[in-house]
Amino acid sequence: MEPSLLQIVVLALIQGVTEFLPVSSSAHLILPAALTDWPDQGLAFDAAVHLGTLVAVMAYFRRDLTGFATSGLAFARHRAWDGNLDLGVKVVVATIPVVVAGVAFKSQIETHLRSTTVIALATIVFGVALWLADRRRGTECDDQPSYTQAVLIGFAQALALVPGTSRSGITIAAALALGLGRHGAARFSFMLAIPAIIGACVYTLVNVDDPAGLPWIDLGVGFGIAALSAFACVSAFLRFVERTGMTPYVVYRVLLGVVLLTFFA
């Protein structure tokens, strides 16, 4: 049974929005599965919407990515080190822990931590952690981590392998707790999403069977919706995060976790 247009639109929107808001995509994906009789959308669809979010975040940070590449070439030719290269290396350094943890523990996590109860509790607990971190955040001028802070944010990102944690939520929380401002914390978290999503896409694509028989139109629709919604989400979040703070997302996470524990656990 092929997914309907409604299923494609809903799941692509969920992926596009929750990939970057600190609210946990895995918690949200429980609800459509529990409330409908929709068929499994398949690995190819998962890859398509992840690619959509990847294109969105790369489009938003296109100047930064161009700066990383330009500075990398300058360093290779002239050993010239600048701020662009410094930030790019911090992103790489912060990515290493999740790669190591993913290789070491991913199968155990998928086997033992995929229950609704675990996802709901993680949604609540790490939501409260986000609120506590926001209370001790730095100023708006504190917008880039040190290398030590980048490593610690990277270790926090590894916790996102536990479903319900939220990759963006835990990395923003760690950055805030370490003294970054809201905008800087969110910006670094979204940059960290680029290698993380690339890894997720590669992992998903290598497990896709029979690519010739895929529903390419459905995949294209999912890709487009995920890309547009993710770009809008990143843009709006970074524009308004200083004004809104983290409290609305924390309240939402706690309520969502309670709903999941009450009705679906």
C-alpha positions as CSV (number, residue, x, y, z in Angstrom):
1,M,0.0,0.0,0.0
2,E,1.5,3.3,-1.1
3,P,1.4,6.4,1.2
4,S,-1.4,8.9,0.5
5,L,-0.7,12.5,-0.4
6,L,-2.0,13.5,3.0
7,Q,0.5,11.2,4.7
8,I,3.4,12.5,2.5
9,V,2.5,16.1,3.3
10,V,2.1,15.5,7.1
11,L,5.2,13.5,7.5
12,A,7.4,15.8,5.4
13,L,6.1,18.8,7.4
14,I,6.9,17.0,10.7
15,Q,10.4,16.2,9.5
16,G,11.0,19.7,8.1
17,V,9.9,21.5,11.3
18,T,11.0,19.2,14.0
19,E,14.5,18.6,12.6
20,F,15.5,22.1,13.8
21,L,13.1,23.1,16.5
22,P,14.1,21.7,19.9
23,V,11.0,19.6,20.3
24,S,12.0,16.0,19.2
25,S,11.0,14.6,15.8
26,S,10.7,11.0,17.1
27,A,8.1,12.1,19.7
28,H,6.0,13.7,16.9
29,L,6.2,10.7,14.6
30,I,4.5,8.5,17.2
31,L,1.3,10.4,16.8
32,P,0.5,9.8,13.1
33,A,1.5,6.2,13.5
34,A,-0.8,5.8,16.5
35,L,-3.8,7.8,15.3
36,T,-3.9,6.5,11.7
37,D,-3.7,3.3,9.7
38,W,-1.1,4.8,7.4
39,P,1.4,2.3,6.0
40,D,5.1,2.6,6.7
41,Q,6.5,5.3,4.5
42,G,9.7,3.4,3.8
43,L,13.4,4.1,4.0
44,A,13.4,5.9,0.6
45,F,10.9,8.5,1.9
46,D,12.9,9.0,5.1
47,A,16.0,9.6,2.9
48,A,14.1,12.1,0.7
49,V,12.8,14.2,3.6
50,H,16.2,14.1,5.3
51,L,17.8,15.3,2.0
52,G,15.2,18.1,2.0
53,T,16.2,19.3,5.4
54,L,19.9,19.1,4.4
55,V,19.4,21.2,1.4
56,A,17.4,23.7,3.5
57,V,20.1,24.2,6.2
58,M,22.9,24.3,3.6
59,A,21.0,26.9,1.6
60,Y,20.5,29.0,4.7
61,F,24.2,28.8,5.7
62,R,25.5,28.9,2.2
63,R,27.8,31.9,2.9
64,D,29.3,30.2,5.9
65,L,29.9,27.0,3.9
66,T,31.5,29.0,1.1
67,G,33.7,30.7,3.7
68,F,34.7,27.3,5.1
69,A,35.7,26.0,1.7
70,T,37.5,29.2,0.7
71,S,39.4,29.3,4.0
72,G,40.2,25.6,3.8
73,L,41.8,26.2,0.3
74,A,43.7,29.2,1.6
75,F,45.1,27.2,4.5
76,A,46.1,24.4,2.2
77,R,48.0,26.8,-0.1
78,H,49.3,29.4,2.3
79,R,48.8,28.0,5.8
80,A,46.4,31.0,6.5
81,W,44.2,30.5,9.5
82,D,41.1,32.7,9.9
83,G,37.8,32.8,11.7
84,N,35.9,30.9,9.0
85,L,38.3,27.9,9.2
86,D,38.3,28.1,13.0
87,L,34.5,27.7,13.1
88,G,34.5,25.0,10.5
89,V,37.0,22.9,12.5
90,K,34.9,23.4,15.6
91,V,31.9,21.9,13.7
92,V,34.1,18.9,12.7
93,V,35.4,18.4,16.2
94,A,31.9,18.6,17.7
95,T,30.7,16.0,15.2
96,I,33.2,13.3,16.2
97,P,31.5,12.1,19.5
98,V,28.1,11.4,17.8
99,V,29.9,9.4,15.0
100,V,31.8,7.3,17.6
101,A,28.7,6.8,19.7
102,G,26.5,6.0,16.7
103,V,28.9,3.3,15.5
104,A,29.3,1.8,19.0
105,F,25.7,2.0,20.4
106,K,23.2,2.5,17.6
107,S,22.1,-1.1,17.4
108,Q,21.6,-1.3,21.2
109,I,19.6,2.0,21.2
110,E,17.4,0.9,18.3
111,T,16.8,-2.5,20.1
112,H,16.1,-1.3,23.6
113,L,15.2,2.5,23.6
114,R,12.5,2.8,20.9
115,S,9.5,2.5,23.3
116,T,6.9,5.2,23.6
117,T,7.7,5.4,27.3
118,V,11.4,6.1,26.7
119,I,10.6,8.7,24.0
120,A,8.0,10.5,26.2
121,L,10.3,10.6,29.3
122,A,13.3,11.8,27.2
123,T,11.0,14.5,25.7
124,I,10.1,15.8,29.2
125,V,13.5,15.4,30.9
126,F,15.6,17.0,28.2
127,G,12.9,19.7,27.8
128,V,13.4,20.6,31.4
129,A,17.2,20.5,30.9
130,L,16.7,23.0,28.0
131,W,14.7,25.4,30.3
132,L,17.4,25.2,33.0
133,A,20.2,25.8,30.5
134,D,18.3,28.8,29.1
135,R,18.2,30.4,32.5
136,R,22.0,30.5,32.7
137,R,22.7,31.4,29.1
138,G,25.4,33.9,28.1
139,T,24.8,37.2,26.4
140,E,23.8,37.8,22.7
141,C,27.5,38.6,22.1
142,D,28.6,35.1,23.2
143,D,27.9,33.6,19.8
144,Q,30.7,31.1,19.1
145,P,32.0,28.3,21.3
146,S,35.6,27.6,22.2
147,Y,37.2,24.3,21.3
148,T,36.5,22.9,24.7
149,Q,32.9,24.0,24.5
150,A,32.5,22.6,21.0
151,V,33.8,19.2,22.3
152,L,31.3,19.2,25.2
153,I,28.4,20.2,22.8
154,G,29.5,17.3,20.6
155,F,29.2,14.9,23.6
156,A,25.8,16.3,24.3
157,Q,24.8,15.7,20.7
158,A,25.6,12.0,21.1
159,L,22.8,11.8,23.6
160,A,20.4,12.6,20.8
161,L,20.8,9.0,19.7
162,V,18.3,8.3,22.5
163,P,14.9,8.8,20.8
164,G,12.9,11.7,22.2
165,T,16.0,13.7,23.2
166,S,16.0,16.1,20.1
167,R,19.3,16.7,18.4
168,S,18.7,20.4,18.2
169,G,17.3,20.6,21.7
170,I,20.2,18.9,23.4
171,T,22.9,20.8,21.5
172,I,21.2,24.1,22.1
173,A,20.8,23.3,25.8
174,A,24.5,22.3,26.1
175,A,25.6,25.5,24.3
176,L,23.4,27.7,26.6
177,A,24.6,25.9,29.7
178,L,28.2,26.5,28.6
179,G,27.6,30.2,28.3
180,L,26.6,30.9,24.7
181,G,23.8,33.3,23.9
182,R,20.5,32.0,22.4
183,H,21.3,33.0,18.8
184,G,24.8,31.7,18.9
185,A,23.7,28.4,20.5
186,A,21.0,27.9,17.9
187,R,23.3,28.8,15.0
188,F,26.0,26.4,16.1
189,S,23.4,23.7,16.6
190,F,22.1,24.1,13.1
191,M,25.6,24.0,11.6
192,L,26.2,20.8,13.5
193,A,23.0,19.4,11.8
194,I,24.7,19.4,8.4
195,P,27.2,16.6,9.0
196,A,24.6,14.8,11.2
197,I,22.0,14.8,8.5
198,I,24.5,13.8,5.9
199,G,25.3,10.8,8.0
200,A,21.6,9.9,8.5
201,C,21.0,10.2,4.7
202,V,24.0,7.9,3.9
203,Y,22.9,5.4,6.5
204,T,19.4,5.3,5.1
205,L,20.3,5.3,1.4
206,V,22.6,2.3,1.7
207,N,19.7,0.3,3.1
208,V,17.2,1.2,0.3
209,D,16.3,-1.7,-1.9
210,D,15.4,-1.6,-5.6
211,P,15.9,2.1,-6.3
212,A,14.5,1.7,-9.8
213,G,11.1,0.9,-8.5
214,L,10.8,3.9,-6.1
215,P,7.8,6.3,-6.3
216,W,9.8,9.2,-7.4
217,I,7.0,11.7,-7.6
218,D,6.0,11.0,-3.9
219,L,9.7,11.3,-2.9
220,G,10.0,14.6,-4.8
221,V,6.9,16.0,-3.1
222,G,8.2,14.9,0.3
223,F,11.7,16.4,-0.4
224,G,10.2,19.7,-1.5
225,I,7.9,20.1,1.5
226,A,10.6,19.1,3.9
227,A,13.1,21.5,2.4
228,L,10.7,24.5,2.3
229,S,9.4,24.0,5.8
230,A,12.9,23.4,7.2
231,F,14.3,26.6,5.6
232,A,11.3,28.6,7.0
233,C,11.8,27.1,10.4
234,V,15.6,27.8,10.6
235,S,15.1,31.3,9.3
236,A,12.2,32.1,11.8
237,F,13.9,30.5,14.8
238,L,17.2,32.3,14.4
239,R,15.3,35.6,13.8
240,F,13.1,35.4,16.8
241,V,15.0,33.2,19.3
242,E,16.2,36.1,21.4
243,R,12.7,37.4,21.8
244,T,10.8,34.1,22.4
245,G,13.4,32.2,24.4
246,M,13.2,28.5,25.1
247,T,10.2,28.5,27.5
248,P,7.5,27.9,24.8
249,Y,9.3,24.9,23.4
250,V,9.9,23.5,26.9
251,V,6.2,23.8,27.8
252,Y,5.2,22.2,24.6
253,R,7.7,19.3,25.1
254,V,6.4,18.7,28.6
255,L,2.8,18.7,27.5
256,L,3.6,16.4,24.5
257,G,5.5,14.0,26.8
258,V,2.5,13.8,29.2
259,V,0.1,13.1,26.4
260,L,2.3,10.3,25.1
261,L,2.7,8.8,28.6
262,T,-1.1,9.1,29.2
263,F,-2.5,7.8,26.0
264,F,0.1,5.9,24.0
265,A,2.6,4.4,26.5
